[in-house]
Structure formats: C-alpha cells, structure tokens
C-alpha cells in the first residue's frame, strides 16, 4: 500500500465563488468564467462567459472539480480563469504528478458523487474535499501509472474514432434516404402550426428551482431528444408541486419533441407511451392534429435535410443556436393525405431499420468504451495494471 495523505496536505484547494452577474459578459472583457460542469469539455472547458471582476481564480492546469449538480466531474483550467461556486480548483504540490491526481479523481468520481448531500442539488463542501484521502506512490511510480493509462486510453480513443466515423456514415445515409423520400412529396405547403393543435415550450424560467433527487416527475431536456428516438439516460426530476405548476409543459403520447439548443438542435422524436406524463425543460413540444398529420411524419420531416435546413436558418442566439417556438410553428411543410403519409413513414422505417439497428450497436459499443476506461482506472489505482 502507498502512503495516504489528505488532499489538503498535498494540494492547494480553492473554493469557487460566483461574482455579481453585472460583471458577466460574452465580449471577452476580463478573464474566462466557468460556473460548473456545463462548461466542461473532454479535458479543458469551453469558454462561453467572461468576468470583468473575478473573485476566486484558478491558474493554468489547476484541476477543476465540479462540486454541485453533478458532483465529481473534472477538467483542467486552460489558463487564469474565474471559477463560480459550482467548482473548486485543486493545485497539487511537488509530491503529486498532475495527471496522476486527475486520473485518480476520475477513478474516484462515482464514489465522490455518492458523498453529495442536499435535497434540491447534490453538493459537497470544502471540508469534505480537504479530507479526501489520496494514495501517493513515489513520483516515478506515478509517472509509470500515468504512462500506462495514457497508452491504454490511446488505444480506446482509436476505437472511439472508428465508431464515431461509422455513426457519421450512417447519418449521411439516413439523410440521403429522407431527402429522397421527402423530395418525392408533391403537395401544397402549409405551416407546421396549421397541422398542430398546439406548439409550446417546456420550462424555461429557472427550471432548477424545481429539481429534486427522488420522488419527482422525470423531465425531458434537449439531451434526451435525439433524431428519431429518445435517449433514455441522464434524466432530471422535478418536484410534483413543480410539475403541477408547469402542467402546460407536460408531454403526452404522440407529442413531437424538438431539441431547442446544443449539439441536438432541431432533432425531433415522437413521445412513446412509456413517457406519457413526463414534463419537459426548454424543449419544443408540438401536439400534432392527427386528423391532418401523423406524428412520425412530422418528426421525420423535421429531421430531414429540408427540415433541418429551415430550422438552422431560423435559429437564434449568439452563444449557441436556439430554436424559437414561433419560428418552428411557422416553418413550411408539405402534407399529403394521411394514407400517403402512412406509406411514406413505412418506407422510411423499412429503409432505416437496419441503419437504426447498427447505430444502436455502435452506441452500445461507445458506452462500453466508457466502462472500459473506468476498468483501466480501477486497475491502475488498485495496483493491478
């Protein structure tokens, strides 16, 4: 066994503190400001906001630890930055290799997350962070462990690149099929609002005020809405009282959900029966008039090259694209009769079923690579690598 030290005895720990919002800007005035895990990338966070009057500062390559909602994820500071209360900065002393400590936190992430407390947000405090126990082998052994992890992770990265390339090729095929089928539709265009009973948006004003960790109502977010299917992971829950207060954003079977922002912008999927009664956060909810349009037809049109191009043209927002509800409602759509819609939806299903099956296999393999990373870290820090 290696010697154990408390983190406060082998690193400087800086608890984040959020400045007044009047000092925030997106024009580059001051230094980058990171508030929490939402800013994180694979290794370094993405700069979205700046602060002209920082309070707590992290330096280049300090470890940034997410301490609330969620607890545990890590990144490295890309330079001199301001950190908000959702983060802590950790600066190892000379007894610790930076990447060794980073990898240890990633190995320990699930256990650290379990230490979070709070009814609305799970969080950890500075006292807990200071008293975390860190195994400290000699520096040459730390370097050996880091090198071995890097080697194995590099092999995994190659596999991930291949899987992602496969997904990209599947997407090219999918879009070609949708373009061919929707190009064949010959009908007068109407607006999407003309074939829907309602088009609305999920909770947008401080949705986090309703978050609970248990005994709540699951809520869709943009990350749950994928092109033609629901991503059944990373749900948040809102309180039953919050659900009642926001009953207008409750979703029902055969509603069509459209992602409003982020990497999934404009992706649409039909709500299966199993999600009936869930709520939604910052997601467009279209309620099709089934006497005019089949839900699957509306979703597939939104996902088609034509639908995506129009969505892209109508997105709003400087920091990231954002789909306005009225913009979506006014998008043109060609709507043949219901019998023809059923025929087209079947054609799409028949031609994309194999594609969907391969994509699910690829997604499973990608998820397994994440599990393999954890297995490598487990072996490394339990002395069996």
N, C-alpha and C positions, 0 to 999 in steps of 0.2 A: 504493500500500500504506500502511496505517496503522502507526503506531509499535507495536512489540511490547514488552510487559512481562511479566516473570514474575509469577505470581499473588501471590507473597509480597511483591512490590514495590508492589502496588496494592490489597491486601486483607489483613485480619486473618484468620488461619486457626486454628481451634480444633479439635483432635482430640478426639473423644468418648472417654469412659471410663465403663464401667459401674460404678455403686456396688454395694455388697453387697446381695444380694437381700432382706435383712431390712428394708431401707429402702423396698422397693416396697410400694405399696398401691393399691387401687381405690376408696378412700373420699374422695379429694380432699385428703389430707394432704400438704402440701408444694407442689411445682410439677409440671406435666406432665413425663413422662419418655418420650422417644422413643428406641427402640432401633435402628431401621433402616427399610428400605423398606416393611416390612409395615404400618407406621403411616401411610404416605403416602396423601393424597387427590390431587385434581387439582392444587391449588395449596398447600393447607395440610393438615398431617397431622391425623388423628383422635386425640383424647385417650382413651386406654384405661387407662393406668397413671400413677400419681403417684410421686414420690420425696421423702421427707422429709429426706434428707441428700445433696443433689446434689454431684457432683464437678466436671463440666465443664458450663458453662452457655452457652446461646445466647440472644441478645436478639431482640426483635421484628423480623421481616423479614430476619434473617440467612438466607442461603441454606443449606439443609440438604442435604448431598451424601451419598448412600449410597456407602460405600467398601468394602463387602463383601457379597457374595451377595444381590443383584447390585451390581455397580459401575456408577455413573453416574446413576441417577435423582435428581431434585431436587424439593424442596418449599421453602416459606418457613416460618420459625418464626412461630407465631401469638402469641408473647409471650416472656416469660422462661421458658425450659424447660431441663431437664436432657437431655443427649444421651449415649447409650451408644456403645460402640466401633464400632458399625456405621455411625456418622455422623461427618461433620465439618461444622462451621459456618464459613461464609465471609461476612465483613463487608466489602463494598467501601469503598474510600476515596472522597474527593470527585472523583476523576478518572473514576469509573465510575457510570453510571446502573444502579440495582439491577436493573431488568427487562432491560436490555441484557445484563448479566452472566448473569442467569438464563436468558435465551433462548440465550446463547452456550453455556452448559453443556448445554442441551437439544439444541442443534445438534451438539455435540461428544460426546454421550452414547455413541454406538456406538464411536467411536474410543477414548474413555476406558475403556469396558468392556473393550476388547481389550488394554489395558495391565495388566489384573488378572493376578496370579500366585497360585499355590497349587494343591495337588493336591485338597484337600477343598473349600475355599472360594476363589473368585477374590476377590482384595482388592488395594487399592492403599494405599501407605503415605504418611505425611505429606511425606516428601521429594519424592515424585513430584508430589503436589498443589502444593507450594510452587513447583515448577519448571514448572508448566503455563504455556504461553505464551498471552497474551491480547492480541488486537489492540485498540488503544484509539484510536478516532477522536475528534475534538472532541466535547464534550458535546452540542452542537446536532445533530450528525450521529447520535450515539447516540439522541437523542430522536426524530429523523426515522425511524430504522430501527425503533425500538420502536413508534412510531405506525403505521407501515405493517404491521408484523407483527400488531399488535392488530386493525387493520382487516380484514386477510385472515382471521385466526383467528375474528373475529366472524362472518364470512360462513360459515365452516366450521361454527361452533357452531350456526348456524341449521339448516344441512343435517343435522347430527347430531341435533338435537332432533326434526326431522321423521322421520328414520329410527327413532329410539327410540319415537316415538309409533306408528309403523307396527308395530313389534315388540310394543308393548303391546296394540294392537288384535288382532294375530294371537294373542296369548296369551289374550285374552278369548274369541276364537272357539274356540281349542283346548280351553279348559276347559269351554266350553259343550258341545262335542262329547263330551268324556269324561264329563261329568255325565249327558248324555242316555243314553249307551250303558251306563254302569255302573248307572244308576238302573233300567235295564230288566232287570238281572240278578236273577233270583229263585231264591235258594238259601240254604241254612243257612250262616251264617258260621262259620268256624274261625279259628284264629290263623295268622299268617304262618309261625310256626315249625312248624306242622303240615304245611305243604306244601313245606318245605325240608329238604335233607339237612344243612345247616349254615348258621349265621349267625354271622359273626365280624367282626373289625375289622382294618384294616391297622395298620401300625407306628405306635404312639403314644408310645413312650418314646424320646426323643432321636433321632428319625429322621435328623437332620442329621449324626450321627456316622458314618453310612454313605454320605453323599453323595460322589460323585466327578464329575469333569467329563468323563470319557471312559472307554470300555471297561467300562461298567457295565450294569446292567439298568434300563430305564425303569420308573418307578413312578407310578401314578395318585395325584393329590391331589384335594381337593374341587373345585378349579377345572377339572379335566378332566372332571368328571361333570356333564353338562347334562341337561335334560329330554328324554329320548328319543334322545340322541346323545352321542358322545364329542368333547370339544374337544381336537383333535389339536395343541395348541401348549403351550409352556411346561412341557415335561416336565422332571422331575429324574431323575437316575440314582443308583442306589445300587451299591455295590461287589458283586462276585459273592460275596464272603465274607458280606457283609451280607444278600444275597438268600438264601443257604443258611441263615444263622442265623434268618431270618424266613420260612422256607418256608411256614408256615401262612398267610401273607398273600399268597401267590402267587395270581394270578387266572387263570381259565380261560375258554375259550369258553362262552358262555351263562350265566356268572355274572351276577347283577344287582348293580350297584354303586349305592350310595345316598350322596349327599353328607351329611356329618355336621354341617357348620357353614358359616357365612358366608352370602353372598348366594344361594348354590346350595343351602342347607339343604333336605333332603328330595327333591332331584331325583334321578331314577333312570334308569339306562340299562343295556341288555344289552351284555355284552362281545362284540364281534365277533371272529372267528377271528384277525385280524391282531394282536390284543393278547394272545393266549394266551401265558402265561408271564411277563407283566409282574408287578411287585409293586404294593403299594398302601400309602399313608400316610394314616392317620386317615380312612379311608373304610369304610363298612359294606359287607361282601361277603356277599350272600345266594346260596346254592347251591341252585337250585330242584330239587325232586324231579320230574323231567319226566314221571313216571307220574301226577302229580297236578296240576301246573301248568305252563303254557307260560311260559318266561322273559319273553317280550314282554307276556303278560297281567299278570304280577306287576309288571313295570316300569311299565306303563301305569296299573295300579291305584294304584301308589304316587304317580304323577304326577297322578292325577285329583283333583278338588276334595275328594272324600271322604278319599282317602289323605292329601292334603296337610293337611287339617284335623286329622286324627288325629295326624299327625307333629308339627304345630305345637303341639298340645295336650300332647304328650309330650316336647317339647324341654327341655333342661336347660342351666343355666349363666347366670351373672349378666351377664358382659361381652358374650357373644354366645350365641345359641341353639346348643345342641349336642344331637344326637340320640344317645340312649343305645341301645346294641345290644340290650339286653334289652327296652327299650321297643318297638323296631321288631319284634322277634321276637314280641311279644305283641299286636301290632295285629290287629284283626279283619279278615277278608277273605272276601267271598263267592266261592266257587269252583264254577262249574258244571262239567259234564263236559268233557273235552278237546275234543270235537267242537264244543261250543258256544263254548269259549274261542277256538278257531281262527276260528270265524265272527265273533266279536266283535273279535278282533285284526285281521282283514281289513277289517271295517267301519271301524275306526279308521284303518287305513293308507290306505284308499281316500279317506276324507273329509279326512284331514290331509296327504295327499301334496302337494297344491297349496300348502297353508299352509307345509309344510316347505320347499318349493322357494322360495317368496317369502322366507321367513326367511333362508335361505342367501344369497339375493341381497342382502338387507339387511345381513347380517353382512359380506359381501364389500365392500359399499359403505362400511360403517363402518371396515373395515380400510384401505380406500383413503384415507379421510379422515386416518388417522394418517400414511400415506405422504405425503399432500399437505402435512401440517404440516411434515414433515421437508424436503420440497422447498422450502417457503417459507423455512424457516430456512437452508437451504443457499444459496438465492439471496441472502438478506439478508446473510450473512456472507462471501459470495464476491463481493459488490459488484454484483450484477445485479438487485436488487429495485427 
